[in-house]
Amino acid sequence: MKKDIISEFVRLSMGQQSELSKCPDGQEWESLYEFAQKQAIVGFLLHGIEKLPKGQYPPRVMFMNWYGEGEQISGMNAELNKMAVRIIEEFTNDGFDCCVLKGQGNALMYPDPMRRSPGDIDIWMKPKGLSKVGKMEEVREEIIRYVGKKYKIEDTRYYHIEFHVGDIPVEAHFMPGVMNNPLYNKRLQRFYTDLQNEQCRHWVDLPGGEGRIPVPTYDFNVIFQLSHMMHHFFDEGIGLRQMMDYFYLLRREETKSAKSGLPEKLNYLGLRKFAGAVMYVMQEVLGLEQDYLIVPADERRGETLLAEIFKGGNFGQFSGLSQHGTGSKYLIKNWRSLQLVREYPAEALSEPLFRTYHFFWRKKNV
């Protein structure tokens, strides 16, 4: 499907324009719906449909399907909000400082928080009383021991563990995320450590009076979410929903005052080049105004990123990578990293090394 039609529809949903330049035909509506499902933005794009003049509405059957899925998404968000409040209360009472990353916190930045397609609940944890994270291995062991007593741990990764509370998937993070390059990762972990206590004290109200949860501050989020997208870009892919999250994060007054020091900080953390690619997508597809760009848009890297987004969908689920076995996937990812060396040399050259290290780390620790 043509990117200009998609971009128009996305901008319409974001309030950047009032109608489409032309009414999509039946096939185009089918393609738009398929694209929305692939990118996990069905509920959000329902905003766009509801803003259209009646003459531009999709066929009735499609509209009812779209609307029905939007209602399901609202119900799922209500469930996750309740569960997030419950888990935070439980973990806090049991002696941990916590912060809800991404997900239900990101949804609060949207015009309708209940229309953002939810995923799992990500919680960053540390034992109370520590002014700093301390030795990561000790923190990791304590969190694994605590969670393992209450829930069945389904997977253990270098920076989080995965389990379910009822039907809802949860990730308990020892650290918010990682970089492939060891130097930049060390700097990033220091950034996270220095700001962790502040994130656990930043409480917000959830919609519908469901309760309160701690979520990241703007200063933390603008770095964390960019590094999170970059990590997934080098792993299995990144989708448009994550770009929308970042759009709403940047489209705040804090961006204008923070811009003067951000480029240097991004360069120090190894995120500057990827930030330029993201800014290109922000402008080209989402229509973010110049005043809110944190670095100049990078067209070359941005086109590479945009192609990956359109190809792979939400977190690269449609890239075809998941269909391969471990050995084939390892070789494919190595080849993909080599193709990105020119655009991101430090991260691309480090990615196979970190992935190999992580493989043997899991063999030893899982």
CORDA-V422864 format. One record per helix or strand of 3 or more residues. SS is the DSSP state (helix for helix, strand for strand). FROM is the first residue (numbers start at 1). TO is the last residue. If there is no record, write none. Layout:
((SS,FROM,TO) (SS,FROM,TO))
This chain:
((helix,3,13) (helix,26,38) (helix,42,51) (helix,54,56) (helix,60,93) (strand,96,101) (helix,103,107) (helix,113,115) (strand,121,127) (helix,136,150) (strand,153,156) (strand,160,165) (strand,168,173) (helix,182,200) (strand,203,205) (helix,207,209) (strand,212,215) (helix,218,234) (helix,240,250) (helix,253,268) (helix,272,284) (helix,290,292) (helix,299,312) (helix,314,316) (helix,321,323) (helix,326,339) (helix,345,365))
